[in-house]
Amino acid sequence: MVKDPSQKQVIISDHKIEYSGIKRAEKLNKLIDKFIKSQDEALFVGDNNFISSFTNLRAYRNEYTPAVPAFCVITANNCHLFLENCRINKNDVTKIATDIRIHDLKDFKRDIANILKNVKIVKLDKKDTTIFVQETLKTKY
């Protein structure tokens, strides 16, 4: 959803394996193995550069700034990416969708309740997490 009609929509693309080094699924599995110890835990990631790195995704709105403008919630089973004013490159949609569930940021409050239905603990880094997200998660986790 574009807030300002003059604002260009960000195109998200898959970063080729020859540049990223490791497949997205491998990176996600390593992250899950390291930080999520049970089905009732989740990890919230708000650092756009880190999200770009571990998802092998790039946003090429501005030259030399490939960070994906997103929030990410990782559970024991899935990686959920919340995007605003973005669309996935049509050639990459199928590749990306096999590893990542894409959500619109405007649906964050609704979708996060479903994603975290059985989760009791959400791990996050407060310095990289917006107040909006902290307040949304604080009521339950």
The 8 nearest C-alpha neighbors of each residue, nearest first, counted from 0:
[[1, 84, 2, 83, 85, 105, 103, 8],
 [0, 2, 84, 3, 4, 6, 8, 7],
 [3, 1, 0, 4, 6, 84, 5, 83],
 [2, 4, 6, 5, 1, 7, 0, 84],
 [5, 3, 6, 1, 2, 7, 8, 0],
 [4, 6, 3, 7, 1, 2, 8, 84],
 [7, 5, 3, 4, 8, 1, 2, 84],
 [8, 6, 9, 5, 4, 60, 1, 84],
 [7, 9, 84, 85, 10, 6, 1, 86],
 [10, 8, 85, 60, 84, 7, 86, 58],
 [9, 11, 86, 58, 87, 85, 88, 59],
 [12, 10, 58, 87, 57, 88, 86, 9],
 [13, 11, 57, 88, 56, 87, 14, 58],
 [12, 14, 56, 91, 55, 15, 57, 95],
 [15, 13, 55, 56, 57, 12, 19, 16],
 [14, 16, 17, 18, 13, 19, 55, 20],
 [15, 17, 19, 18, 20, 22, 21, 14],
 [16, 18, 15, 20, 19, 21, 14, 22],
 [19, 17, 16, 15, 20, 14, 21, 55],
 [18, 20, 16, 21, 17, 15, 55, 14],
 [19, 21, 16, 18, 17, 22, 15, 55],
 [22, 20, 19, 16, 23, 25, 26, 17],
 [21, 23, 25, 24, 16, 26, 20, 19],
 [22, 24, 26, 54, 25, 55, 27, 21],
 [23, 25, 27, 26, 22, 28, 98, 54],
 [26, 24, 28, 22, 23, 27, 29, 21],
 [27, 25, 29, 23, 28, 24, 53, 30],
 [26, 28, 30, 24, 29, 25, 31, 23],
 [27, 29, 31, 25, 30, 26, 32, 24],
 [30, 28, 32, 26, 27, 31, 33, 25],
 [29, 31, 27, 33, 28, 32, 34, 26],
 [30, 32, 28, 35, 34, 33, 29, 27],
 [33, 31, 29, 30, 34, 35, 28, 36],
 [32, 34, 30, 31, 29, 35, 36, 28],
 [35, 33, 31, 32, 30, 36, 42, 41],
 [36, 34, 31, 37, 40, 32, 33, 75],
 [35, 37, 34, 40, 32, 38, 33, 31],
 [38, 36, 39, 40, 35, 75, 41, 74],
 [39, 37, 75, 40, 118, 36, 74, 35],
 [38, 40, 118, 119, 37, 117, 120, 41],
 [41, 39, 120, 118, 38, 37, 121, 35],
 [42, 40, 74, 121, 73, 122, 120, 35],
 [41, 43, 122, 73, 121, 72, 123, 44],
 [42, 44, 72, 123, 71, 122, 73, 121],
 [45, 43, 71, 46, 70, 72, 42, 123],
 [44, 46, 70, 128, 127, 47, 71, 43],
 [45, 47, 49, 48, 127, 44, 50, 128],
 [48, 46, 50, 66, 49, 67, 68, 45],
 [49, 47, 66, 51, 50, 46, 52, 67],
 [48, 50, 52, 46, 51, 47, 53, 44],
 [51, 49, 47, 52, 48, 53, 54, 46],
 [52, 50, 56, 48, 49, 54, 66, 67],
 [51, 53, 49, 55, 50, 54, 48, 56],
 [52, 54, 50, 55, 26, 51, 49, 23],
 [53, 55, 56, 23, 51, 52, 50, 27],
 [56, 54, 14, 52, 53, 51, 23, 13],
 [57, 55, 13, 51, 14, 54, 12, 11],
 [56, 58, 65, 12, 11, 67, 51, 66],
 [59, 57, 11, 65, 67, 10, 66, 60],
 [58, 60, 65, 61, 57, 10, 62, 64],
 [61, 59, 9, 58, 62, 10, 64, 65],
 [62, 60, 59, 64, 63, 65, 58, 9],
 [61, 63, 64, 59, 60, 65, 58, 66],
 [64, 62, 65, 61, 59, 66, 60, 58],
 [65, 63, 62, 61, 66, 59, 58, 60],
 [64, 66, 58, 57, 59, 63, 67, 61],
 [67, 65, 48, 47, 51, 64, 58, 57],
 [66, 68, 58, 47, 51, 69, 57, 65],
 [69, 67, 47, 66, 82, 83, 70, 58],
 [70, 68, 82, 81, 67, 47, 71, 80],
 [71, 69, 45, 81, 80, 44, 72, 82],
 [70, 72, 80, 44, 79, 43, 81, 73],
 [73, 71, 43, 79, 42, 78, 44, 74],
 [72, 74, 78, 42, 41, 77, 79, 43],
 [73, 75, 41, 77, 76, 78, 42, 72],
 [74, 76, 38, 77, 31, 35, 73, 37],
 [77, 75, 74, 78, 73, 38, 31, 28],
 [78, 76, 74, 73, 75, 79, 99, 100],
 [77, 79, 73, 99, 72, 100, 74, 80],
 [80, 78, 100, 72, 71, 99, 101, 73],
 [79, 81, 71, 101, 70, 102, 100, 82],
 [82, 80, 102, 104, 70, 69, 103, 71],
 [83, 81, 69, 104, 103, 85, 102, 80],
 [84, 82, 104, 85, 103, 0, 81, 69],
 [83, 85, 0, 8, 1, 9, 82, 86],
 [86, 84, 9, 8, 83, 10, 82, 11],
 [85, 87, 10, 11, 9, 88, 84, 8],
 [86, 88, 11, 10, 92, 89, 12, 91],
 [87, 89, 12, 91, 90, 11, 10, 92],
 [88, 90, 91, 92, 87, 93, 86, 12],
 [91, 89, 88, 92, 93, 87, 94, 12],
 [90, 92, 94, 88, 89, 93, 13, 95],
 [93, 91, 95, 89, 94, 96, 87, 90],
 [92, 94, 96, 95, 91, 97, 90, 89],
 [95, 93, 91, 92, 96, 97, 98, 13],
 [94, 96, 92, 97, 93, 98, 99, 91],
 [97, 95, 99, 93, 98, 94, 92, 100],
 [96, 98, 95, 94, 99, 93, 100, 92],
 [99, 97, 96, 95, 24, 100, 78, 23],
 [100, 98, 78, 96, 79, 95, 97, 101],
 [99, 101, 79, 96, 80, 78, 102, 98],
 [100, 102, 80, 79, 81, 99, 103, 82],
 [103, 101, 81, 80, 104, 82, 100, 79],
 [102, 104, 82, 81, 105, 106, 83, 101],
 [103, 105, 81, 107, 82, 83, 106, 102],
 [104, 106, 103, 107, 83, 108, 0, 102],
 [107, 105, 104, 109, 103, 108, 110, 102],
 [108, 106, 104, 110, 109, 105, 111, 103],
 [109, 107, 111, 110, 106, 112, 135, 105],
 [108, 110, 106, 107, 112, 111, 113, 105],
 [111, 109, 107, 113, 112, 108, 106, 114],
 [110, 112, 114, 113, 108, 107, 109, 115],
 [111, 113, 110, 115, 114, 109, 116, 108],
 [114, 112, 116, 110, 111, 115, 109, 117],
 [115, 113, 111, 112, 116, 110, 117, 74],
 [114, 116, 118, 112, 113, 117, 111, 41],
 [115, 117, 113, 114, 118, 112, 111, 119],
 [118, 116, 115, 39, 119, 38, 114, 113],
 [117, 119, 39, 115, 40, 116, 120, 41],
 [118, 120, 39, 140, 40, 117, 121, 115],
 [119, 121, 40, 140, 118, 41, 122, 39],
 [122, 120, 41, 42, 40, 140, 123, 43],
 [121, 123, 42, 43, 41, 120, 124, 40],
 [124, 122, 43, 42, 125, 121, 44, 128],
 [123, 125, 127, 126, 128, 122, 44, 43],
 [126, 124, 128, 127, 123, 129, 133, 130],
 [125, 127, 124, 128, 129, 123, 45, 46],
 [128, 126, 45, 125, 124, 46, 129, 44],
 [129, 127, 125, 45, 126, 124, 132, 130],
 [130, 128, 131, 132, 133, 127, 45, 125],
 [129, 131, 133, 132, 134, 128, 135, 125],
 [132, 130, 129, 134, 133, 135, 128, 136],
 [131, 133, 135, 129, 134, 130, 136, 128],
 [132, 134, 130, 136, 135, 131, 137, 129],
 [133, 135, 137, 131, 132, 136, 130, 138],
 [136, 134, 132, 133, 137, 131, 138, 108],
 [135, 137, 133, 134, 138, 140, 139, 132],
 [138, 136, 134, 140, 139, 135, 133, 132],
 [137, 139, 136, 140, 135, 134, 133, 132],
 [138, 140, 137, 136, 119, 135, 120, 112],
 [139, 137, 120, 136, 119, 138, 121, 118]]
